Amino acid sequence: MESSIKDQDKEQDISNIVSEDKKTHPSLISFKHINIRQSIFLLLLKLVTLEVITATIIIVFHVVMFAIKDYQGTGSPLVTFNVYIFVILSILKTLLTGYIILEWYDEYYELSGTDVGHKKGFFIKRHEQVKLEHLTSVKMEQGFFGRIFNFGTIRVHDWFQNKDYFLYQIHNPVKYERVLLHLMPTADHSRKIIRDHVTEEEDE
């Protein structure tokens, strides 16, 4: 009974998130439960990388085909299957694009008033969960590009399992770091930010 009352109090805390934080940080939204995904910048980076790799393969393929055509003539079997190979590459590229998007969409972190969870996978579902009461520290890490595109990693330590858990390259890590610290007021807090090739460490 006492445990359920504490859980309800925590959920109420999240839904209100404290008036001081709202005044100081108006971007901090109220919620009882939220899904946090990796930064869409990483998704776009993977898609652009796939486009570059695909374009490179197609260019190399056409260069080889033209070289074979000039050397053996238009009757070469490799030249005859040029269109089929191009179609196969296009299908593979489309499938990989879909896989990358689904992988990003189906992997997310869950934050509530009682625990932090990590879900991923659309064929094989995996779910990892840790209770907030078992967490003793919160550390936010943000690199140079993370500051530019507003993404970073939050690391929390579970004393019960003696293990670190990561909210890897999530969007707007400062906001979720603030939420976690509000839910865990006694937790140790540290921050590592890389700015202009200089690493700054801040402990609270």
C-alpha positions as CSV (number, residue, x, y, z in Angstrom):
1,M,0.0,0.0,0.0
2,E,2.8,2.4,1.0
3,S,4.7,1.5,-2.2
4,S,1.8,2.2,-4.4
5,I,1.3,5.6,-2.7
6,K,5.0,6.4,-3.4
7,D,4.6,5.4,-7.1
8,Q,1.5,7.6,-7.4
9,D,3.4,10.5,-5.8
10,K,6.3,10.1,-8.3
11,E,3.9,10.0,-11.3
12,Q,2.2,13.1,-9.9
13,D,5.7,14.7,-9.7
14,I,6.3,14.0,-13.3
15,S,3.0,15.3,-14.5
16,N,3.6,18.5,-12.6
17,I,7.4,18.5,-12.9
18,V,7.7,21.4,-10.4
19,S,6.6,24.9,-11.1
20,E,10.2,26.3,-10.6
21,D,11.4,24.1,-13.5
22,K,8.6,25.2,-15.7
23,K,9.4,28.9,-15.1
24,T,13.1,28.4,-15.5
25,H,12.9,25.9,-18.3
26,P,9.6,26.3,-20.2
27,S,10.7,23.7,-22.8
28,L,10.4,21.0,-20.1
29,I,7.0,19.4,-20.8
30,S,4.8,17.6,-18.3
31,F,4.1,13.9,-18.7
32,K,3.4,10.7,-16.7
33,H,5.1,8.4,-19.2
34,I,7.3,9.1,-22.2
35,N,9.1,7.3,-25.0
36,I,12.6,8.7,-25.8
37,R,14.2,7.8,-29.2
38,Q,17.6,8.3,-30.5
39,S,18.3,11.6,-32.3
40,I,16.8,11.7,-35.8
41,F,20.1,13.2,-36.9
42,L,21.7,9.7,-36.5
43,L,18.9,8.2,-38.6
44,L,19.5,10.8,-41.3
45,L,23.3,10.2,-41.1
46,K,22.7,6.4,-41.7
47,L,20.4,7.0,-44.6
48,V,22.9,9.5,-46.2
49,T,25.7,7.0,-45.7
50,L,23.6,4.3,-47.4
51,E,22.9,6.6,-50.3
52,V,26.6,7.4,-50.7
53,I,27.6,3.7,-50.6
54,T,24.9,2.8,-53.1
55,A,25.9,5.6,-55.5
56,T,29.5,4.6,-55.2
57,I,28.7,0.9,-56.0
58,I,26.6,1.9,-59.0
59,I,29.2,4.2,-60.4
60,V,31.9,1.6,-60.1
61,F,29.6,-1.0,-61.6
62,H,28.9,1.2,-64.6
63,V,32.6,2.0,-65.1
64,V,33.3,-1.8,-65.1
65,M,30.4,-2.5,-67.5
66,F,31.6,0.2,-70.0
67,A,35.1,-1.1,-69.8
68,I,33.9,-4.7,-70.6
69,K,31.7,-3.3,-73.4
70,D,34.6,-1.5,-75.0
71,Y,36.8,-4.6,-74.7
72,Q,34.4,-7.5,-75.5
73,G,31.6,-5.7,-77.4
74,T,27.9,-5.5,-76.8
75,G,27.5,-9.3,-76.8
76,S,29.2,-9.8,-73.5
77,P,27.0,-11.7,-71.0
78,L,27.9,-9.3,-68.2
79,V,26.6,-6.4,-70.3
80,T,23.4,-8.3,-71.1
81,F,22.6,-8.6,-67.4
82,N,23.4,-4.9,-66.7
83,V,19.8,-4.0,-66.1
84,Y,19.0,-7.0,-63.9
85,I,22.0,-6.2,-61.7
86,F,20.9,-2.6,-61.4
87,V,17.4,-3.7,-60.4
88,I,18.7,-6.0,-57.8
89,L,20.9,-3.3,-56.3
90,S,17.9,-0.9,-56.2
91,I,15.8,-3.5,-54.4
92,L,18.6,-4.2,-51.8
93,K,19.0,-0.5,-51.2
94,T,15.2,-0.1,-50.7
95,L,15.2,-3.0,-48.2
96,L,18.1,-1.6,-46.3
97,T,16.5,1.8,-46.1
98,G,13.4,0.3,-44.7
99,Y,15.4,-1.8,-42.2
100,I,17.3,1.3,-41.0
101,I,14.1,3.3,-40.5
102,L,12.3,0.4,-38.7
103,E,15.3,-0.2,-36.5
104,W,15.3,3.4,-35.4
105,Y,11.6,3.5,-34.9
106,D,11.4,0.3,-32.8
107,E,14.2,1.2,-30.5
108,Y,13.3,3.6,-27.7
109,Y,13.7,4.3,-24.0
110,E,10.7,4.5,-21.6
111,L,10.7,6.9,-18.7
112,S,8.1,6.8,-16.0
113,G,7.9,7.7,-12.3
114,T,9.2,4.3,-11.2
115,D,11.6,3.0,-13.8
116,V,13.6,3.4,-16.9
117,G,13.2,0.9,-19.7
118,H,14.9,0.1,-23.1
119,K,13.0,-1.6,-25.9
120,K,14.2,-2.6,-29.3
121,G,13.7,-5.0,-32.2
122,F,10.8,-5.6,-34.5
123,F,11.4,-9.3,-35.2
124,I,12.9,-10.2,-31.8
125,K,11.6,-7.9,-29.1
126,R,14.0,-7.1,-26.3
127,H,13.1,-5.2,-23.1
128,E,15.5,-4.1,-20.4
129,Q,14.2,-2.3,-17.3
130,V,15.7,-0.8,-14.2
131,K,14.0,0.8,-11.2
132,L,14.7,4.4,-10.4
133,E,15.2,3.5,-6.7
134,H,18.2,1.4,-7.7
135,L,19.9,4.2,-9.6
136,T,22.6,6.2,-7.8
137,S,24.2,8.4,-10.4
138,V,23.3,10.3,-13.6
139,K,26.0,11.4,-16.1
140,M,25.3,13.2,-19.4
141,E,27.9,13.1,-22.2
142,Q,27.7,15.3,-25.2
143,G,30.3,15.7,-28.0
144,F,31.0,18.6,-30.3
145,F,28.5,17.5,-32.9
146,G,26.0,16.6,-30.2
147,R,26.0,20.2,-29.0
148,I,25.4,21.4,-32.6
149,F,22.6,18.9,-33.4
150,N,21.3,18.6,-29.8
151,F,21.9,14.9,-29.0
152,G,23.9,13.1,-26.4
153,T,24.2,10.1,-24.1
154,I,22.9,9.7,-20.5
155,R,24.5,7.1,-18.3
156,V,22.9,5.9,-15.1
157,H,24.4,3.5,-12.6
158,D,22.3,0.7,-11.0
159,W,23.8,-0.1,-7.6
160,F,21.6,-3.2,-7.2
161,Q,23.1,-4.9,-10.2
162,N,26.4,-2.9,-10.2
163,K,25.9,-2.1,-13.8
164,D,25.7,1.0,-16.0
165,Y,22.8,1.7,-18.3
166,F,22.9,4.1,-21.3
167,L,20.3,6.2,-23.0
168,Y,22.4,6.3,-26.1
169,Q,22.5,9.4,-28.4
170,I,19.0,10.6,-27.5
171,H,17.5,13.9,-28.6
172,N,17.7,16.8,-26.2
173,P,19.7,15.0,-23.5
174,V,19.8,18.1,-21.2
175,K,16.0,18.0,-20.7
176,Y,15.9,14.3,-19.9
177,E,18.9,14.6,-17.6
178,R,17.0,17.3,-15.7
179,V,13.9,15.1,-15.5
180,L,15.9,12.2,-14.1
181,L,17.6,14.4,-11.6
182,H,14.2,15.6,-10.4
183,L,13.0,12.0,-10.0
184,M,16.3,11.1,-8.2
185,P,17.2,14.2,-6.1
186,T,19.8,12.3,-4.1
187,A,21.7,10.9,-7.1
188,D,25.3,11.9,-7.9
189,H,25.4,14.1,-11.0
190,S,28.2,14.8,-13.4
191,R,28.4,16.2,-16.9
192,K,31.0,15.8,-19.7
193,I,30.7,18.2,-22.6
194,I,33.2,18.5,-25.5
195,R,33.2,22.0,-26.8
196,D,35.6,23.2,-29.4
197,H,37.9,20.2,-28.8
198,V,38.1,21.0,-25.1
199,T,36.6,18.6,-22.5
200,E,34.8,20.2,-19.6
201,E,33.7,18.2,-16.6
202,E,31.2,19.5,-14.2
203,D,30.2,17.7,-10.9
204,E,27.3,18.6,-8.7
